[in-house]
Amino acid sequence: MTKIGLLSDTHGYLDEKVFKYFEDCDEIWHAGDIGTIKLADELEAFKPLRAVYGNIDGHALRQRYPLHQRFDCEGVDVWITHIGGYPGRYDKRIREDIRANPPKLFITGHSHILKVMPDKKLNLLHMNPGACGVHGFHQIKTLLRFSIHESQIIEVQAIEIGKRSVQ
């Protein structure tokens, strides 16, 4: 079993509560708009990190992380990208690819809106952890935590870590 901590849209701000909530996780996945190399280094020092860059990320983060990550985790085909849309409204940049070869788990960021929803047409699960930084319109900083075991996505938890204002 692999326990995953999923976050997005930190925009250079890392709430210390992330470390508490991801303490038992095996890996951290970041769905873009990381914000700074320093923040990525802090996450990497804590747990193994898989990340993609987002639209606000500069050259250094774009050199370190790809636009898309597609990989297998315990028999689950995972695709992470920052701007991907959601079931019924996929972004035009990925629409054809996701229809032609859908993953089992599709993870995006960008919207700052936490969503976990199935796409019954493509037989996949879409996740967006919302935003856990302090920049944007969201009012509550959010994360997702879940496990992957024997090709199944289980124990999905939506976590609110506090109001958007800097603590």
Summary of the structure (lengths in Angstrom):
residues: 167
radius of gyration: 14.6
end to end distance: 33.8
largest distance: 44.2
contacts: 562
relative contact order: 0.21
helix: 16%
strand: 40%
